Amino acid sequence: MSPPADYLPEAQRADPYATSRLDMVAGQIVARGVKDARVLAAMREVPRHEFVPPDERANAYIDAPLPIGFGQTISQPYIVALMTELARPSATDSVLEVGTGSGYQAAVLSRLVAAVRSIEIVEPLARTAEATLRRLGYANVQVRIGDGYQGWPEAAPFDIIIVTAAPDAVPPALVAQLKPGGRLVIPVGPVGAVQDLLVMEKDGTGRTTTRSIIPVRFVPLVRKR
């Protein structure tokens, strides 16, 4: 059952998608075990329908990834919430996202951290995401067109790195740009096969430890050749 309408901020009560968003969080995310209250609040707030193509808006809150063009997708809501919770965001964190896509994951992160830098190799997606994020007021997100395998070295190190497409192996540049004490959340595995969602943590000496969370299926992480 959804929370009552007066649970929402006043500005959201006229949103025709508000109930769908609450149902999404309750039925798809909380029900699967995501518990972080700040993450859940961000998922209730960010309008996913604004980050999908117009012909997919009716499906914006279903339990599935959706196409956004150029062979790319917006991730399933549960996966967005899970990856965000695994990153353990705090209000002072600096985040690198690799694979902007439509901008939805960046928008969720923006509600939880100080700054988000997001890289997208497909220029039309990057331009559209940047415009959407600006229009909706996510002012602490910066989008760059580029090769995510190389990270964003001049802004490094990062407290959190989240990768929203799957490479065959963890890119070394991303490990190098992770701050001691930081966390890298990334799906890894071959194209067209089941991949592993990994969390890599770096300690104060620079040593990393990695754990596998769940099997996933992501589009491949595209890189410049």
PEPE-V176370 format. One record per backbone hydrogen bond with DSSP energy under -1.0 kcal/mol. CO is the residue of the C=O (numbers start at 1). NH is the residue of the N-H. Records with the same first field share a line. If there is no record, write none. Layout:
BEGIN
CO=NH  NH
END
This chain:
BEGIN
4=7
5=8
9=12
10=13
12=15
15=18
17=21
18=22
19=23
20=24
21=25
22=26
23=27
24=28
25=30
26=31
29=34
30=33
36=40
37=41
38=42
39=43
40=44
41=45
42=46
46=48
47=50
48=51
53=56
54=57
56=59
57=60
59=62
62=64
66=74
69=72
72=68
74=66
76=80
77=81
78=82
79=83
80=84
81=85
82=86
83=87
85=88
90=93
93=114  115
94=159  160
95=117
96=162
97=119
98=164
100=103
103=107
104=108
105=109
106=110
109=112  113
115=95
116=142
117=97
118=144
119=99  100
120=146
122=126
123=127
124=128
125=129
126=130
127=131
128=132
129=133
130=134
131=135
132=136
133=138
134=137
137=139
138=141
140=116
142=118
144=120
147=150
148=151
152=155
158=179
159=183
160=96
161=185
162=98
166=221
167=189
171=175
172=176
173=177
175=178
177=158
179=182
182=202
183=161
184=200
185=163
186=198
188=196
190=193
195=216
196=188
197=213
198=186
199=211
200=184
201=209
202=181
203=206
207=203
209=201
211=199
214=197
216=195
219=166
END
